[in-house]
Every structure is written in structure tokens, then in C-alpha cells.
């Protein structure tokens, strides 16, 4: 995957969740030229968000490659056990979705794995 994020074009960026001010969550996706995606999800509250569902563009297995709440960063180690699978449940205007644990005051990165 080519995760060079210096591309200025808006084609490589898309908001997935931008309007959840009640729970202080923002989620966006970055896309490389080949269409590979990385999802970035941030929870700006001290409350973990369990079973947080949001729509995604590409169904499949998503691996958690960064969790800023990991014990490696002296966090509470709340997360998703390394990976999550999408569900065919519509959300945020998309046919498939993920249901995650969003750790408190943390950001996670997810990449789609080949099936």
C-alpha cells in the first residue's frame, strides 16, 4: 500500500462521521491512488464508545494498526482485539458498516485486509 499522504487533492480524503458532536467522535478515510483505504477514528471524550457503528465504503476485515490508547502508550488498552469485520448493515448512507469500541481520548487507525 502506498500511504503517502502528501497528495493535496480531495480525492484521497472523505469524511465518514463529521456530525456526532453529542459523542465528540470524528471519523474519516484516506485513500491512495489504487483505492486502498485507511480509516481514522477519534473519540475526544474520556468515555469509551462501545458498539459505535458507522458506514464504510469497502466491506471486509479491518485490522487495527494504531491505537493511541494501547498499553504501549500507557493507555487503558481499550480497543477491538486487533481486527473487526464489517456487517451488511446500512449506516451513514453506506451499505456496509463497522461496529467498534472507540477508546477514550484516543485515535485508532484501521486498514482493510485481503480476504
DSSP file (Angstrom, degrees, kcal/mol; ACC not computed):
  #  RESIDUE AA STRUCTURE BP1 BP2  ACC     N-H-->O    O-->H-N    N-H-->O    O-->H-N    TCO  KAPPA ALPHA  PHI   PSI    X-CA   Y-CA   Z-CA
    1    1 A X              0   0    0      0, 0.0     2,-0.9     0, 0.0     0, 0.0   0.000 360.0 360.0 360.0 143.1    0.0    0.0    0.0
    2    2 A X        +     0   0    0      1,-0.1    31,-0.2     2,-0.1    32,-0.1  -0.840 360.0 173.5-105.7  96.0    1.2    3.5   -0.8
    3    3 A X        +     0   0    0     -2,-0.9     2,-0.7    29,-0.1    -1,-0.1  -0.058  20.9 145.4 -97.4  33.7    0.2    5.6    2.2
    4    4 A X        -     0   0    0      1,-0.1     3,-0.5     2,-0.1    -2,-0.1  -0.620  27.8-171.5 -70.9 115.9    1.9    8.8    1.1
    5    5 A X        +     0   0    0     -2,-0.7    -1,-0.1     1,-0.2    -2,-0.0   0.108  57.9  97.8-100.5  21.7   -0.5   11.4    2.4
    6    6 A X        +     0   0    0      2,-0.0     2,-0.2     0, 0.0    -1,-0.2   0.531  49.0 119.3 -87.1  -4.8    1.1   14.4    0.8
    7    7 A X        -     0   0    0     -3,-0.5     5,-0.1     1,-0.2     0, 0.0  -0.434  50.8-159.6 -63.6 127.1   -1.4   14.4   -2.0
    8    8 A X        +     0   0    0     -2,-0.2    -1,-0.2     3,-0.0    -3,-0.0   0.758  56.0 107.2 -81.7 -26.2   -3.3   17.7   -2.0
    9    9 A X  S >  S-     0   0    0      1,-0.1     3,-1.2     2,-0.1    -2,-0.0  -0.204  71.6-133.9 -58.4 141.2   -6.3   16.5   -4.0
   10   10 A X  G >  S+     0   0    0      1,-0.2     3,-1.8     2,-0.1    -1,-0.1   0.583  93.9  86.8 -70.5  -9.9   -9.6   16.0   -2.1
   11   11 A X  G 3  S+     0   0    0      1,-0.3    -1,-0.2    19,-0.0    -2,-0.1   0.789  85.6  54.2 -60.4 -26.8  -10.0   12.7   -3.9
   12   12 A X  G <  S+     0   0    0     -3,-1.2    19,-1.9    18,-0.1     2,-0.4   0.300 104.4  63.5 -91.6  10.0   -7.9   11.0   -1.2
   13   13 A X  E <   +A   30   0A   0     -3,-1.8     2,-0.3    17,-0.2    17,-0.2  -0.995  52.1 166.4-137.9 139.3  -10.0   12.2    1.7
   14   14 A X  E     -A   29   0A   0     15,-2.0    15,-2.8    -2,-0.4     2,-0.3  -0.944  30.6-128.7-152.3 131.2  -13.6   11.6    2.8
   15   15 A X  E     +A   28   0A   0     -2,-0.3    13,-0.3    13,-0.2     3,-0.1  -0.599  23.0 176.0 -72.6 136.2  -15.5   12.2    6.0
   16   16 A X  E    S+     0   0A   0     11,-2.8     2,-0.4     1,-0.3    39,-0.2   0.725  79.0  13.4-104.4 -42.2  -17.4    9.2    7.3
   17   17 A X  E     +A   27   0A   0     10,-2.5    10,-2.6     1,-0.1    -1,-0.3  -0.949  68.1 141.4-136.4 115.2  -18.7   10.8   10.6
   18   18 A X  E     +     0   0A   0     -2,-0.4    -1,-0.1     8,-0.2     8,-0.1   0.403  66.0  59.8-128.4  -4.2  -18.4   14.5   11.0
   19   19 A X  E     +     0   0A   0      1,-0.1     2,-1.1     2,-0.0     3,-0.3   0.161  64.6 107.7-118.7  18.5  -21.7   15.4   12.7
   20   20 A X  E  >> +A   25   0A   0      5,-0.6     5,-1.6     1,-0.2     4,-0.8  -0.472  28.5 146.7 -97.4  64.8  -21.6   13.4   16.0
   21   21 A X  T  45 +     0   0    0     -2,-1.1    -1,-0.2     1,-0.2     5,-0.0   0.763  64.4  66.8 -70.5 -24.1  -21.0   16.4   18.3
   22   22 A X  T  45S+     0   0    0     -3,-0.3    -1,-0.2     1,-0.2    -2,-0.1   0.887 116.1  26.2 -63.3 -38.6  -23.0   14.7   21.1
   23   23 A X  T  45S-     0   0    0     -3,-0.4    -1,-0.2     2,-0.1    21,-0.2   0.397 105.0-126.4-105.1   1.0  -20.4   11.9   21.5
   24   24 A X  T  <5 +     0   0    0     -4,-0.8    20,-2.8     1,-0.2     2,-0.4   0.914  56.8 148.2  54.7  50.2  -17.4   14.0   20.2
   25   25 A X  E   < -AB  20  43A   0     -5,-1.6    -5,-0.6    18,-0.2     2,-0.4  -0.947  26.1-176.4-117.6 135.4  -16.5   11.5   17.5
   26   26 A X  E     + B   0  42A   0     16,-1.9    16,-2.9    -2,-0.4     2,-0.4  -0.996   4.4 179.9-126.9 136.3  -14.9   12.2   14.2
   27   27 A X  E     +AB  17  41A   0    -10,-2.6   -11,-2.8    -2,-0.4   -10,-2.5  -0.997   6.4 164.0-138.4 132.6  -14.1    9.5   11.5
   28   28 A X  E     -AB  15  40A   0     12,-2.3    12,-3.0    -2,-0.4     2,-0.4  -0.931  24.5-135.0-140.2 166.6  -12.6   10.0    8.1
   29   29 A X  E     -AB  14  39A   0    -15,-2.8   -15,-2.0    -2,-0.3     2,-0.4  -0.962   7.0-156.6-123.8 141.0  -10.9    7.8    5.4
   30   30 A X  E     -AB  13  38A   0      8,-2.5     8,-2.3    -2,-0.4     2,-0.4  -0.932  14.9-162.9-111.7 143.1   -7.8    8.4    3.4
   31   31 A X  E     - B   0  37A   0    -19,-1.9     6,-0.2    -2,-0.4     2,-0.1  -0.980   7.3-144.9-131.1 135.1   -7.4    6.7    0.1
   32   32 A X    >   -     0   0    0      4,-2.2     3,-1.8    -2,-0.4   -29,-0.1  -0.329  42.6 -88.8 -88.8-179.7   -4.3    6.1   -2.1
   33   33 A X  T 3  S+     0   0    0      1,-0.3    -1,-0.1   -31,-0.2    -2,-0.0   0.780 127.6  53.9 -61.1 -28.1   -4.3    6.1   -5.9
   34   34 A X  T 3  S-     0   0    0    -32,-0.1    -1,-0.3     2,-0.1     3,-0.1   0.500 120.5-106.0 -85.6  -3.7   -5.1    2.4   -6.0
   35   35 A X    <   +     0   0    0     -3,-1.8     2,-0.1     1,-0.3    -2,-0.1   0.455  68.7 148.4  93.4   1.2   -8.2    2.8   -3.8
   36   36 A X        -     0   0    0    -34,-0.1    -4,-2.2     1,-0.0     2,-0.3  -0.470  33.9-149.9 -67.2 140.7   -6.7    1.3   -0.6
   37   37 A X  E     -B   31   0A   0     -6,-0.2    75,-0.8    -2,-0.1     2,-0.4  -0.855  21.0-164.9-119.7 150.0   -8.2    2.9    2.4
   38   38 A X  E     -BC  30 111A   0     -8,-2.3    -8,-2.5    -2,-0.3     2,-0.5  -0.999  17.9-148.1-126.1 128.8   -7.2    3.7    5.9
   39   39 A X  E     -BC  29 110A   0     71,-2.7    71,-2.3    -2,-0.4     2,-0.5  -0.835   7.9-163.6 -98.9 132.2   -9.9    4.7    8.4
   40   40 A X  E     -BC  28 109A   0    -12,-3.0   -12,-2.3    -2,-0.5     2,-0.5  -0.973   9.7-177.9-117.4 118.9   -9.0    7.2   11.2
   41   41 A X  E     -BC  27 108A   0     67,-2.5    67,-2.6    -2,-0.5     2,-0.4  -0.973   2.4-171.6-123.3 126.7  -11.5    7.3   14.1
   42   42 A X  E     -BC  26 107A   0    -16,-2.9   -16,-1.9    -2,-0.5     2,-0.5  -0.960  12.6-163.4-123.4 135.5  -11.1    9.7   17.1
   43   43 A X  E     -BC  25 106A   0     63,-2.7    63,-1.1    -2,-0.4   -18,-0.2  -0.972   3.7-170.6-114.0 114.9  -13.0    9.8   20.3
   44   44 A X        +     0   0    0    -20,-2.8     2,-0.3    -2,-0.5   -19,-0.1   0.118  59.2  80.8 -96.6  20.9  -12.5   13.2   22.0
   45   45 A X  S    S-     0   0    0      2,-0.2    60,-2.8   -22,-0.2    61,-0.2  -0.832  83.0-120.6-120.6 162.6  -14.2   12.3   25.4
   46   46 A X  S    S+     0   0    0     -2,-0.3     2,-0.5    58,-0.2    58,-0.2   0.302  89.8  93.0 -81.4  11.6  -12.9   10.4   28.4
   47   47 A X  S    S-     0   0    0     56,-0.1    -2,-0.2   -24,-0.1    58,-0.2  -0.913  78.8-127.1-107.9 123.5  -15.8    7.9   27.9
   48   48 A X        -     0   0    0     -2,-0.5     2,-0.8    56,-0.1    55,-0.2  -0.429  17.9-139.4 -64.8 143.8  -15.2    4.7   25.8
   49   49 A X  E >   -F  102   0B   0     53,-2.7    53,-2.7    -2,-0.1     3,-0.6  -0.863  21.0-166.2-108.7  97.7  -17.7    4.3   23.0
   50   50 A X  E 3   +     0   0B   0     -2,-0.8    51,-0.2    51,-0.2     3,-0.1  -0.581  69.3   9.5 -83.8 145.9  -18.7    0.6   22.8
   51   51 A X  E 3  S+     0   0B   0     -2,-0.2     2,-0.7     1,-0.2    -1,-0.2   0.867  79.8 174.6  55.3  41.3  -20.6   -0.7   19.7
   52   52 A X  E <   -F  100   0B   0     48,-3.2    48,-2.4    -3,-0.6     2,-0.4  -0.711  14.4-158.4 -81.2 114.4  -20.1    2.5   17.8
   53   53 A X  E     +F   99   0B   0     -2,-0.7     2,-0.3    46,-0.2    46,-0.2  -0.785  19.8 161.0-101.9 136.5  -21.5    1.9   14.3
   54   54 A X  E     -F   98   0B   0     44,-1.9    44,-2.2    -2,-0.4     2,-0.1  -0.990  38.4-101.5-150.2 152.0  -20.6    3.9   11.2
   55   55 A X  E     -F   97   0B   0     -2,-0.3     2,-0.3   -39,-0.2    42,-0.3  -0.402  34.6-167.1 -75.5 147.5  -20.8    3.3    7.5
   56   56 A X  E     -F   96   0B   0     40,-2.4    40,-0.7    -2,-0.1    35,-0.1  -0.892  24.9-135.6-131.6 161.7  -17.8    2.3    5.4
   57   57 A X  S    S+     0   0    0     -2,-0.3     2,-0.5     1,-0.2    38,-0.1   0.828  90.5  43.5 -84.8 -35.2  -17.0    2.1    1.6
   58   58 A X  S    S-     0   0    0     38,-0.0    -1,-0.2     2,-0.0    28,-0.0  -0.952  75.4-143.8-121.7 118.2  -15.3   -1.3    1.5
   59   59 A X        +     0   0    0     -2,-0.5     2,-0.3    -3,-0.1    39,-0.1  -0.316  53.1  71.0 -72.7 161.9  -16.6   -4.4    3.3
   60   60 A X  S    S-     0   0    0      2,-0.0    26,-2.3    52,-0.0     2,-0.4  -0.900  85.7 -25.6 136.6-161.7  -14.3   -7.0    4.8
   61   61 A X  E     -ED  85 113A   0     52,-0.5    52,-2.9    -2,-0.3     2,-0.5  -0.780  51.9-160.6 -92.8 131.7  -11.9   -7.4    7.7
   62   62 A X  E     -ED  84 112A   0     22,-3.4    22,-2.5    -2,-0.4     2,-0.4  -0.964   5.8-149.4-118.1 124.3  -10.3   -4.3    9.1
   63   63 A X  E     -ED  83 111A   0     48,-3.3    48,-2.3    -2,-0.5     2,-0.8  -0.766  15.1-128.5 -96.9 134.3   -7.1   -4.5   11.1
   64   64 A X  E     + D   0 110A   0     18,-2.5    46,-0.2    -2,-0.4     3,-0.1  -0.719  32.4 170.3 -81.1 110.9   -6.3   -2.0   13.8
   65   65 A X  E     +     0   0A   0     44,-2.0     2,-0.3    -2,-0.8    -1,-0.2   0.613  66.5  26.7-100.6 -14.2   -2.8   -0.8   13.1
   66   66 A X  E     + D   0 109A   0     43,-1.2    43,-2.2     3,-0.0     2,-0.3  -0.973  53.8 171.0-147.8 134.2   -2.7    2.1   15.6
   67   67 A X  E >   - D   0 108A   0     -2,-0.3     3,-2.1    41,-0.2    41,-0.2  -0.890  16.7-162.0-140.0 107.7   -4.5    2.6   18.9
   68   68 A X  T 3  S+     0   0    0     39,-2.4    40,-0.1    -2,-0.3    -1,-0.0   0.572  92.1  61.5 -71.1  -5.7   -3.3    5.5   20.9
   69   69 A X  T 3  S+     0   0    0     38,-0.2     8,-3.1     9,-0.2     9,-0.3   0.308  79.5 127.4 -95.9   6.6   -4.9    4.0   24.0
   70   70 A X  S X >S-     0   0    0     -3,-2.1     5,-2.3     7,-0.2     3,-1.7  -0.193  75.2-116.6 -61.3 153.3   -2.7    0.9   23.8
   71   71 A X  G > 5S+     0   0    0      1,-0.3     3,-1.7     3,-0.2    -1,-0.1   0.757 114.2  71.2 -62.2 -23.0   -0.7   -0.2   26.8
   72   72 A X  G 3 5S+     0   0    0      1,-0.3    -1,-0.3     2,-0.1    -4,-0.1   0.762 104.3  39.9 -63.6 -23.7    2.4    0.5   24.7
   73   73 A X  G < 5S-     0   0    0     -3,-1.7    -1,-0.3    -6,-0.2    -2,-0.2   0.129 126.3-102.5-108.8  17.4    1.5    4.2   25.1
   74   74 A X  T < 5S+     0   0    0     -3,-1.7    -3,-0.2     1,-0.2    -2,-0.1   0.816  78.2 139.2  65.4  34.1    0.5    3.7   28.8
   75   75 A X  S   <S-     0   0    0     -5,-2.3    -1,-0.2     1,-0.0    -6,-0.1  -0.234  72.3 -93.7 -93.8-171.9   -3.3    3.8   27.9
   76   76 A X        -     0   0    0     28,-0.2    -6,-0.2    -2,-0.1    -5,-0.1   0.529  51.2-126.3 -82.6  -6.9   -6.1    1.7   29.2
   77   77 A X        +     0   0    0     -8,-3.1     2,-0.2     1,-0.2    -7,-0.2   0.720  52.0 157.6  67.5  24.4   -5.7   -0.8   26.3
   78   78 A X        +     0   0    0     -9,-0.3     2,-0.3    26,-0.1    -1,-0.2  -0.579  22.8 104.2 -73.4 142.4   -9.4   -0.5   25.3
   79   79 A X  S    S-     0   0    0     -2,-0.2    23,-0.1    23,-0.1   -12,-0.0  -0.909  76.8 -63.9 177.5-149.0   -9.8   -1.5   21.6
   80   80 A X    >   -     0   0    0     -2,-0.3     3,-1.2    20,-0.1   -16,-0.1   0.040  65.9-101.4-124.8  23.4  -11.0   -4.1   19.2
   81   81 A X  T 3  S-     0   0    0      1,-0.3    -3,-0.0     3,-0.0     3,-0.0   0.739  78.2 -61.6  64.1  22.6   -8.8   -7.1   19.7
   82   82 A X  T 3  S+     0   0    0    -19,-0.0   -18,-2.5     0, 0.0     2,-0.3   0.046 118.8  30.1  96.3 -26.7   -6.7   -6.3   16.7
   83   83 A X  E <   -E   63   0A   0     -3,-1.2     2,-0.3   -20,-0.3   -20,-0.2  -0.994  54.3-160.5-161.2 157.7   -9.4   -6.5   14.0
   84   84 A X  E     -E   62   0A   0    -22,-2.5   -22,-3.4    -2,-0.3     2,-0.4  -0.972  16.5-135.7-138.7 153.7  -13.1   -6.1   13.2
   85   85 A X  E     -E   61   0A   0     -2,-0.3    14,-0.4   -24,-0.2   -24,-0.2  -0.878  25.7-116.0-109.8 143.5  -15.3   -7.5   10.4
   86   86 A X        -     0   0    0    -26,-2.3     2,-0.3    -2,-0.4    12,-0.2  -0.328  23.1-142.4 -73.3 159.4  -17.8   -5.4    8.5
   87   87 A X  B     -G   97   0B   0     10,-2.9    10,-2.3     2,-0.2     2,-1.9  -0.910  21.5-119.7-118.7 148.8  -21.6   -6.0    8.7
   88   88 A X  S    S+     0   0    0     -2,-0.3     2,-0.5     8,-0.2     8,-0.2  -0.445  74.0 124.5 -84.7  64.1  -24.1   -5.7    5.9
   89   89 A X        -     0   0    0     -2,-1.9    -2,-0.2     8,-0.1     5,-0.1  -0.993  63.5-122.8-125.5 120.8  -25.9   -3.1    8.0
   90   90 A X        +     0   0    0     -2,-0.5     2,-0.3   -35,-0.1     5,-0.2  -0.357  40.8 159.5 -67.2 141.0  -26.5    0.3    6.4
   91   91 A X  B >   +H   94   0C   0      3,-2.1     3,-1.7     5,-0.3     5,-0.1  -0.945  58.6   4.7-160.8 141.0  -25.2    3.3    8.2
   92   92 A X  T 3  S-     0   0    0     -2,-0.3     3,-0.1     1,-0.3    -2,-0.0   0.839 130.3 -54.3  52.5  38.1  -24.3    6.9    7.3
   93   93 A X  T 3  S+     0   0    0      1,-0.2     2,-0.3     2,-0.1    -1,-0.3   0.640 115.3 111.2  75.6  14.9  -25.6    6.4    3.8
   94   94 A X  B <   -H   91   0C   0     -3,-1.7    -3,-2.1     1,-0.1    -1,-0.2  -0.919  68.7-132.7-123.6 150.6  -23.4    3.3    3.1
   95   95 A X  S    S+     0   0    0     -2,-0.3     2,-0.3    -5,-0.2    -1,-0.1   0.817  89.7  44.1 -71.1 -33.0  -24.5   -0.3    2.6
   96   96 A X  E     -F   56   0B   0    -40,-0.7   -40,-2.4    -8,-0.2     2,-0.3  -0.774  67.5-178.6-114.2 157.8  -21.8   -1.8    5.0
   97   97 A X  E     -FG  55  87B   0    -10,-2.3   -10,-2.9    -2,-0.3     2,-0.3  -0.956  20.5-132.0-148.8 165.9  -20.7   -0.7    8.4
   98   98 A X  E     -F   54   0B   0    -44,-2.2   -44,-1.9    -2,-0.3     2,-0.5  -0.912   9.9-151.3-116.4 148.5  -18.3   -1.4   11.3
   99   99 A X  E     +F   53   0B   0    -14,-0.4     2,-0.2    -2,-0.3   -46,-0.2  -0.980  32.3 170.3-119.6 115.8  -19.2   -1.6   14.9
  100  100 A X  E     -F   52   0B   0    -48,-2.4   -48,-3.2    -2,-0.5     2,-0.6  -0.735  41.7-120.8-122.5 163.7  -16.2   -0.6   17.1
  101  101 A X  E     -     0   0B   0     -2,-0.2     2,-0.7   -51,-0.2   -51,-0.2  -0.964  29.4-157.7 -97.4 119.4  -15.0    0.2   20.5
  102  102 A X  E     -F   49   0B   0    -53,-2.7   -53,-2.7    -2,-0.6   -23,-0.1  -0.890  18.0-132.9 -98.1 112.3  -13.6    3.7   20.4
  103  103 A X    >   -     0   0    0     -2,-0.7     3,-0.9   -25,-0.2   -60,-0.2  -0.161  31.6 -87.6 -62.7 158.3  -11.2    4.1   23.3
  104  104 A X  T 3  S-     0   0    0      1,-0.2   -58,-0.2   -58,-0.2   -28,-0.2  -0.425 103.9  -5.9 -69.9 139.7  -11.4    7.2   25.5
  105  105 A X  T 3  S+     0   0    0    -60,-2.8     2,-0.3   -58,-0.2    -1,-0.2   0.877 114.5 113.9  47.2  48.2   -9.4   10.2   24.4
  106  106 A X  E <   -C   43   0A   0    -63,-1.1   -63,-2.7    -3,-0.9     2,-0.4  -0.904  58.2-138.9-145.4 166.8   -7.9    8.2   21.6
  107  107 A X  E     -C   42   0A   0     -2,-0.3   -39,-2.4   -65,-0.2     2,-0.4  -0.989  16.1-164.7-128.5 139.2   -7.5    7.7   17.9
  108  108 A X  E     -CD  41  67A   0    -67,-2.6   -67,-2.5    -2,-0.4     2,-0.4  -0.941   7.0-151.5-121.8 150.1   -7.4    4.3   16.1
  109  109 A X  E     -CD  40  66A   0    -43,-2.2   -44,-2.0    -2,-0.4   -43,-1.2  -0.964  13.4-169.4-116.7 136.6   -6.3    3.6   12.5
  110  110 A X  E     -CD  39  64A   0    -71,-2.3   -71,-2.7    -2,-0.4     2,-0.4  -0.985   4.7-169.3-127.7 136.8   -7.8    0.7   10.6
  111  111 A X  E     -CD  38  63A   0    -48,-2.3   -48,-3.3    -2,-0.4     2,-0.3  -0.960  27.9-114.6-122.8 146.3   -6.7   -0.9    7.2
  112  112 A X  E     - D   0  62A   0    -75,-0.8     2,-0.3    -2,-0.4   -50,-0.2  -0.612  28.6-147.3 -80.5 133.2   -8.6   -3.4    5.2
  113  113 A X  E     - D   0  61A   0    -52,-2.9   -52,-0.5    -2,-0.3     2,-0.1  -0.735  24.5-100.7 -99.2 149.1   -7.0   -6.8    4.8
  114  114 A X              0   0    0     -2,-0.3    -1,-0.1     1,-0.1   -54,-0.0  -0.409 360.0 360.0 -64.7 141.0   -7.3   -9.0    1.8
  115  115 A X              0   0    0     -2,-0.1    -1,-0.1    -3,-0.0   -55,-0.0   0.450 360.0 360.0 -81.2 360.0   -9.9  -11.8    2.2
